[in-house]
Amino acid sequence: MKHLFLITAFVTMWSAVPVSANSRLKIDTVPSVYAPINSPTNREPVSLSSFHFEVEPETGRARVVVEYTYPDQMTYGPDDDAGGPASTVVQLPGLRYDSGVHAVVYDSNGAKTVCATVDDRSGLFGHHSKAKNTGACTVSVVAADHTEDNGWNLHRFRALDTYLEIR
């Protein structure tokens, strides 16, 4: 009986939590393979390396920076003039820096999620802000088939769709 009560209470609480329709936001589509400049015939699979948030305290703006990598980046890295797959840097509607609580906040339909806490630091190179992810907002990639119509024919390709997920 006690277990039934706990399950009922959990289901009731879970259903009362508002679920945002924007809990998964597509932020970019990037190539799924990368060809290092010094080895143009070699195609390396691209994967998510890391992500972080950046803030501009003066304007209250925040953005997501996503870094990608490929298996032999350590080998080609110093000799690859392109520097690897291009990063994604994007400002999203609803993502902002809240200077009152020193946090990167995602606001959607009145529901606020703290994506990162922000520390103000001063050092040898001046004043800067450092955002630390809370885990409430994550970035993921999904391999997907895409089709582009160039006006004459269709071009099919595989790419990585990058998402910001709000928990």
RAVENFEN-V274981 format. One record per backbone hydrogen bond with DSSP energy under -1.0 kcal/mol. CO is the residue of the C=O (numbers start at 1). NH is the residue of the N-H. If there is no record, write none. Layout:
# RAVENFEN-V274981
CO,NH / CO,NH
This chain:
# RAVENFEN-V274981
1,5 / 2,6 / 3,7 / 4,8 / 5,9 / 6,10 / 7,11 / 8,12 / 9,13 / 10,14 / 11,15 / 20,23 / 23,166 / 25,164 / 28,162 / 30,160 / 32,46 / 34,44 / 36,39 / 39,42 / 44,34 / 47,69 / 50,67 / 52,65 / 54,63 / 56,59 / 56,60 / 56,61 / 60,97 / 61,56 / 63,54 / 64,90 / 65,52 / 66,88 / 67,49 / 67,50 / 69,47 / 70,73 / 72,76 / 73,77 / 76,79 / 76,80 / 79,81 / 80,83 / 88,66 / 90,64 / 92,95 / 94,107 / 96,105 / 98,103 / 102,118 / 103,98 / 104,115 / 104,116 / 105,96 / 106,113 / 108,111 / 111,108 / 113,106 / 115,134 / 116,104 / 117,132 / 119,130 / 121,128 / 123,126 / 126,123 / 128,121 / 130,119 / 132,117 / 136,167 / 138,165 / 140,163 / 142,161 / 144,159 / 146,157 / 148,155 / 153,150 / 155,148 / 157,146 / 158,32 / 159,144 / 160,30 / 161,142 / 162,27 / 162,28 / 163,140 / 164,25 / 165,138
